[in-house]
């Protein structure tokens, strides 16, 4: 053994464990080390902080879930779906559970106070407005006709509504393949000569404020999804995407 190797081994094994132990003892020590490494107490295991989430992060998440900052209840369906995607040890999950429970209790209290509080009518109207707003932010729904399918979602904020329609394309496309015609109460979408949508819409829109884009770029440079954004003329709940459903 060279002097360099001897020095390196001595530095790595200052107590001379390998010199004093049998091969079986060395292997047993290695196995013990592996077990410690894989336990929950290992420093290499992800540790979850018990601190509260960052307030700025919470505010942004709540805005996405239906509360722009004025204290209105979160959309329960979207909030629960988001919560279920979080790790069970994520502190944000527990925070969301608390907020959802608080929303439920607050709504129940407002309803119970309607008959005894002089301002019951004001409370009732505010509650109805919050429920209507939640309905206008109910999440994505599926639709389809004539063998074509799409997904659509209405969102409402600050008294304005818009609807995003998503088409999964049968084959990747580029901008030159897409033709979208916006009407005051109708929409036609054609991709590569194939009509994906040509129907009257549930309500009126602002054609000049509508737009579309291609997303999900493939290796060929084309795109596999078309998104169409329509601006609604009225901030009301659309029960369906199409008027003839």
ABEGO torsion letter per residue (X at the ends): XBAAAAAAAAAABAAGAAAABBAAAAAAAAAAAAAAAABAABAABBBBBABBBBAAAAAAAAAAAGBAGAGBBBBAAAAAAAAAABBAABAAAAAAAAAAAAAAAAAAAAAAAAAABAAAAAAAAAAAAAAAAAAAAAEBBBBEBGGBBBBBBBBBBGGBBBBBBBBBBABBBBAAABBBBBBABBBBBBBGGBBABBBBBABBBBAAABBBBBBGBBAAGBBABBBBBBBBABBBBBABABAAX
